[in-house]
């Protein structure tokens, strides 16, 4: 089990977001996921503002592993950030 702090900002309908979550699960990584399109009101506005601080384009998925930000589903970057072997 990996001890990294991992947070995924995703959209519920995004295929790349689904692939990233599946990949993290297959790597046995515990992670938190925020489906931004499921949020409403102030919570949604605050979350989008938080994402824009680390990813100005506010594209999805935006994955934060410890302090490293990965934009999009980038398997090798995710593995590297988690300290796993890359291909």
C-alpha positions as CSV (number, residue, x, y, z in Angstrom):
1,X,0.0,0.0,0.0
2,X,1.4,3.4,-1.0
3,X,1.6,6.1,1.7
4,X,1.5,9.1,-0.7
5,X,-1.1,11.8,-0.4
6,X,-3.1,11.6,-3.6
7,X,-6.0,13.8,-4.7
8,X,-7.8,13.6,-8.1
9,X,-9.9,16.4,-9.4
10,X,-12.1,14.8,-12.0
11,X,-15.3,15.1,-14.0
12,X,-17.8,12.3,-13.7
13,X,-18.2,12.0,-17.5
14,X,-14.5,12.3,-18.5
15,X,-13.0,9.1,-19.9
16,X,-9.4,10.2,-19.0
17,X,-10.5,10.8,-15.4
18,X,-12.0,7.4,-15.3
19,X,-8.8,5.9,-16.7
20,X,-6.7,7.7,-14.1
21,X,-8.9,6.5,-11.2
22,X,-8.8,2.9,-12.5
23,X,-5.0,3.1,-12.9
24,X,-4.5,4.4,-9.4
25,X,-6.8,1.6,-8.1
26,X,-4.9,-1.0,-10.0
27,X,-1.6,0.4,-8.5
28,X,-3.2,-0.1,-5.1
29,X,-3.0,3.6,-4.3
30,X,-5.5,5.1,-1.8
31,X,-6.7,8.4,-3.2
32,X,-9.4,11.0,-2.7
33,X,-11.4,12.1,-5.7
34,X,-13.4,15.2,-6.1
35,X,-15.9,15.1,-9.0
36,X,-16.1,18.8,-9.7
37,X,-19.2,18.6,-11.9
38,X,-21.1,17.1,-9.0
39,X,-20.4,20.0,-6.7
40,X,-22.7,23.0,-6.5
41,X,-22.7,26.6,-5.3
42,X,-19.8,28.0,-3.3
43,X,-18.2,24.6,-2.9
44,X,-17.9,24.3,-6.7
45,X,-16.6,27.8,-7.1
46,X,-14.0,27.3,-4.3
47,X,-12.8,24.0,-5.8
48,X,-12.4,25.5,-9.3
49,X,-10.4,28.4,-7.8
50,X,-8.2,25.9,-6.0
51,X,-7.6,23.9,-9.2
52,X,-6.8,27.1,-11.2
53,X,-4.0,27.9,-8.6
54,X,-2.2,24.6,-9.6
55,X,-3.5,24.2,-13.1
56,X,-4.5,27.5,-14.7
57,X,-6.2,25.8,-17.6
58,X,-8.5,23.9,-15.1
59,X,-8.4,20.8,-17.3
60,X,-9.2,17.3,-16.1
61,X,-8.0,15.1,-14.5
62,X,-5.8,17.2,-12.3
63,X,-3.9,14.9,-10.0
64,X,-1.9,16.0,-7.0
65,X,0.5,13.4,-5.5
66,X,2.2,14.9,-2.5
67,X,3.2,18.3,-4.0
68,X,3.5,17.2,-7.6
69,X,0.7,18.2,-10.0
70,X,0.0,16.0,-13.0
71,X,-2.4,17.3,-15.6
72,X,-4.1,14.6,-17.7
73,X,-3.8,10.9,-17.4
74,X,0.0,10.4,-17.6
75,X,0.7,6.9,-16.4
76,X,4.5,7.2,-16.3
77,X,4.4,10.6,-14.5
78,X,1.9,9.1,-11.9
79,X,4.2,6.1,-11.3
80,X,7.2,8.4,-11.0
81,X,5.4,10.6,-8.5
82,X,4.4,7.6,-6.5
83,X,7.9,6.1,-6.5
84,X,6.8,3.1,-8.6
85,X,8.8,1.6,-11.4
86,X,8.1,3.2,-14.8
87,X,7.9,1.3,-18.1
